[in-house]
Amino acid sequence: DADVTQTPRNRITKTGKRIMLECSQTKGHDRMYWYRQDPGLGLRLIYYSFDVKDINKGEISDGYSVSRQAQAKFSLSLESAIPNQTALYFCATSLAGAADTQYFGPGTRLTVL
Amino acid sequence: AQKVTQAQTEISVVEKEDVTLDCVYETRDTTYYLFWYKQPPSGELVFLIRRNSFDEQNEISGRYSWNFQKSTSSFNFTITASQVVDSAVYFCALSSRNYGGSQGNLIFGKGTKLSVKP
């Protein structure tokens, strides 16, 4: 089984709908991250969490919210989806600090019509 | 400011050619870490290598090698005798202990798309 899983893997929704993307990990890592990938822009950080009680905004947090339900679970919500949130979303985990490798989930492809 | 530049947007080679993907970084920190990830057409991100700022030794893993040079702030990636399966987007990334109070977050380059043709 994969260490970092994301659900759903693909989602098509309409403008204004609320969407939740979920991430689970079995690596036992404290840190979890949400990124979005747009063609030609690389990956940009949306939110990150150092532990259940520590959640921080990343580079592009506007329009998103997150919930860290447990060490192993980190959810990303789009309260009212808009077309420019169409992207590939990745969850990642790492053990602790800067030296530690981030391991990525398989990604969720979200399309907002 | 922290920044990673991958100037090559796309590279196309013929199988068995050697190819080098460039990565130039900027950071004020003295302790930092550099990474390469591979994103094949299937979309997942695969970790390839991590290098810390105190270790400038080149690394070789099979057909892959990495050249880290602090003097030029570069961490280049070479694939020797490329194969069709090497076709992917490759990302270089940087993290540091002291970046903006959010230690450990990755700053990604925009990626280089490598196409290896048979």
Boltz contact constraints between the chains, C-beta under 6 A:
constraints:
  - contact:
      token1: [A, 42]
      token2: [B, 108]
      max_distance: 6.0
  - contact:
      token1: [A, 42]
      token2: [B, 109]
      max_distance: 6.0
  - contact:
      token1: [A, 42]
      token2: [B, 110]
      max_distance: 6.0
  - contact:
      token1: [A, 42]
      token2: [B, 111]
      max_distance: 6.0
  - contact:
      token1: [A, 43]
      token2: [B, 108]
      max_distance: 6.0
  - contact:
      token1: [A, 45]
      token2: [B, 105]
      max_distance: 6.0
  - contact:
      token1: [A, 97]
      token2: [B, 103]
      max_distance: 6.0
  - contact:
      token1: [A, 97]
      token2: [B, 104]
      max_distance: 6.0
  - contact:
      token1: [A, 98]
      token2: [B, 33]
      max_distance: 6.0
  - contact:
      token1: [A, 98]
      token2: [B, 95]
      max_distance: 6.0
  - contact:
      token1: [A, 98]
      token2: [B, 96]
      max_distance: 6.0
  - contact:
      token1: [A, 98]
      token2: [B, 97]
      max_distance: 6.0
  - contact:
      token1: [A, 98]
      token2: [B, 103]
      max_distance: 6.0
  - contact:
      token1: [A, 98]
      token2: [B, 104]
      max_distance: 6.0
  - contact:
      token1: [A, 99]
      token2: [B, 33]
      max_distance: 6.0
  - contact:
      token1: [A, 101]
      token2: [B, 47]
      max_distance: 6.0
  - contact:
      token1: [A, 101]
      token2: [B, 50]
      max_distance: 6.0
  - contact:
      token1: [A, 102]
      token2: [B, 106]
      max_distance: 6.0
  - contact:
      token1: [A, 104]
      token2: [B, 45]
      max_distance: 6.0
  - contact:
      token1: [A, 106]
      token2: [B, 44]
      max_distance: 6.0
  - contact:
      token1: [A, 107]
      token2: [B, 43]
      max_distance: 6.0
